[in-house]
Amino acid sequence: MKTFLFTDLDDTLFQTLAKCPPGQELVAAAFLADGRANSFSTPGQRALLELFAAQSTIIPTTARDLASFQRVALPIRFTSYSILNFGGLVLRPDGGLDADWFSLMQADMAEAKAGLVDITGRLDAYCTQKGLPNRARIISDAGIAFFALLKDPEKNLSRLNALEQAVIQPWLGGEGKDFVLHTNGNNHAILPKSLDKSRAVAYVSDLLRAEHGEILTFGMGDSRSDGPFLALCDYAITPHHSQLSKLCFGEPARSAP
């Protein structure tokens, strides 16, 4: 039976230097557009990747867009499908866009575009009125607008949380009922409900079953938004201390002295 691992990338297989544990041998795993390394893997992450690569086909399942995905540099080659933009794009094994999925997303995201314009406008107007430095932007890839993103230029999470309570949550409870908020660190992403990694994982899983028959699937991810796609897989894995781990299992107990 063929085995497949659907895995998130950032904060699962690598992370920024600030999130890396001290005293470990780090290897650059992803780069900025100017060539600077900005994400690194630990020995444990590399060992896990090597373990799965020896027995399974690995399918990236990430929020990264096509350009930032191409700047990932892991010690394996991805030879099957890849899922990008929270499920907005599916790449075929040859690296080209899956045309059927692309057409579906074009239609779904066209319906969602007005909502993305609305929430970014509301956020920007509120920030201007209050003299805040935050600005929201719509994230697009391959000519499709997928989601709205709000960050804080000073990584002031309390300011982001205040904006969430003042603007985003009231909107989600009314005009934005067809959208969801995904938060992770300095990222507040407002996504159409039709944009979901789990939809893309279900689609790719069907393609794999049509090709290989019965398959065994693992899902791996760190954030709350990864939960639905992990639930579709036969087995689910989440990193220690991750957002999803804490949600499912609570805060880890401290080791005895």
N, C-alpha and C positions, 0 to 999 in steps of 0.2 A: 504494500500500500504506500502510495506517495505521501510524503509529509511536507506541509507548508507552514511557515511562520509568517504571519502578518504582524509587522512590528513598526511602532512609532520610532522616530529617530531622536529628536532633541529631548534631553532629560531622561532618555531610556538607554540609548547606546552611546551617547556622549552628551556633554553639557559645556556651558561657558566656564572659563577658568575660575570665576568667583564661586561656582557651585561644586567645584572639584574638592574632594577631601584632601587634606594636607599630607605631604610626605609620600605621595604615590608617584610612580613613573607614568607620566602622561604622554600621550601621543596625539598630535594634531589630527582632527577628524573632520573638520569643516572650516571653510575659509570665507572671508568677506570678498566682495567684488574686487577690492584692490589687492587681493592676494594675501592679506594678513590672516593668520589662523585665529579663529574666535571660538572654537569648540574643541574639546579634548576628550579622549577616552581613557578610562582607568584600566589597569591590568584585569580586573574582574569583568569589566564590560567586554574587553577583547577576548577573554577566555570564553565568555558566554556566546559571543558571536561565532567564535571558532567551533564551539560545540555544536551549535545549530547548523552552521554551514556544512559540517561534515555529514549530517544526516538528513537535512531538510533543504527545501528551496525557500529562500528568504524574499518576502514581498514587502518593501517599504510602504508604510501607511502613515503619511505625514501631512502636516499643515504647510510644509514648505512648497513654494512655487517652483516652476521648472528651472529657473535660473539658480536659485539657492540650492535646489536638489543636485544640480550638476556640480556644485562646489563641495559636495560631501565626498570625503576621501577615506573610505574604510578599506581594510585589507581583503575585501572580497569583491567579486563582481556580481551585480544584480542581473540575473539571467532570465527572469520571468516578468510578470507584470509589476507595475509600480503605481501607487495611489498617492496623488498629490492634492494640495489645496483643500484639506479637510474632506477629501473625496470628490472634489470638483473635476479633476482630471484623472484618467486612467491611461497609463502608458502600456503599450504592447511589449512583448519580449524584445522586439527589434528597436524599441525606443520611440516609435511613432505613437501618435494619439490614437486611442481606440475610438473609431468614428461613431459607433452607435452610442457609446456613453457620452461623447462630446455633444452629439445632437440633443440628447436628453437634457444635459446640463444647460445647453444654450437656451432651451425653452423654459426650463425651471428658473434659471437665474434672470431671464428677461422679465418674468413675472415678479421677481423679488427686487428688481432694480429700484423701483420707486421707493420702497421701504428703506433701502440703504441710503438713498439720497436724503430722505426725510430725517433719519436719525443722525446722520453726520451733520446736517444743517442745524438740527436742534442742539447738538453738542457744541458746535462751533459758536452758535449764537449765545448760548449760556456762558461759555468760557469768555467770550468777548465782553459780555455784560458784567461778569464778575472779575475781569482782569486776570484771568488764569492763562497760563502759557500753553495749555493742552489744545490740540487740534485733532480731529478725527479724519480718517481718510478711507477711501474705498479701495480694497485690494483686488486687482484684476490680473488675469493671466490668460494667455492665448486668446485675447480679445473678449473675455468674459469677466464681468464684475461679480466677484464671489461673496465678499463679506466686508464689513466695516471694522476698522481697527482703531482703538484709542490707546495711546501710551502716554506716559508722563516723561518729559524731557529730563527731569531730575530724579526719576524713579521713585517718586513720592507716592507710595501705595495708598496712604490715607487720603490723599487728594483724589486719586482714581476711585477709591471706594465711595467718597462723597459724591463724585460725579455719577457713579452708578446709582446711588440712592436718589439723587435729585432729578436725573434725566432719564437714565436707561431703564430702570425698573418700572417707573410709571408708564413709559412708552410701551414696554413689553406687555404690560397689563391692559393696554388699550389698542392703539393703532398697530403696534408691533407684535400682536398675538401670534403671528406666523414666524416669529424669529426667536432665537435663544441667545443667551450670553454665555460665552466661555471665557473664564478668567484663569490666568496662570502667570503669577509674578507681575511683571510690568505690562502684560498684554491683556487688554479687554477687547475681545472679538465678538461682534454681533453678527450671528450667522442666520440665514434662512433655515427653517427647519428641514427644507428639502436638501440642504447641503450637510451631509453626514457621512463620516467615514464608514459607518455600518452599512449604508446603502451600497457603497462602492465595494466593500468587502463581500457582501452578498452577491453582487454582480460578478465579481472576479471568481468567487468560489464556484458559481454555476458554470463559468467557462472552464474552470479546472476540472470539475466533475465530468463535464461533457467530453473533455479530452482524455482524462485518466481513469474515469470510473470513481469508485469510492476513494475518498482521501481522508487524511487525518490533519486537522488544523490546530495550530496554536496561535494565540493572540497575545501581544505584549505591548504595554503602554503605561504611561505614568500619570495621566491627567484624567479628571472626571469625564471629560468629553470622549476619552478612549473607551470608557466602560461599555457602551452599546456594541462596539465592534468586537471587543473581547468576548462579550456574551454570545456572539454568533459562533465563536470557535469552540472546538472540542475541549480545549484547555486554555486557561487564562493565566498570564504572568504579569506581575507589576513590581517595579523596583522597590526595595526597602526605602522607607521614609518618603515615598512619592505622594503626591496629592491623592491619587487613587488608593494607594495602600492605606493611608490614614483614614480615608472615607470608609473603606471596607472593614479595616481591622482596628482602627483607633491608633493613638500614639503608642509607639513601641515602649515597653517597660524598660526602665534603666537597669543596666547590669549591676549586680550586687558588687560592693567594694571588695 
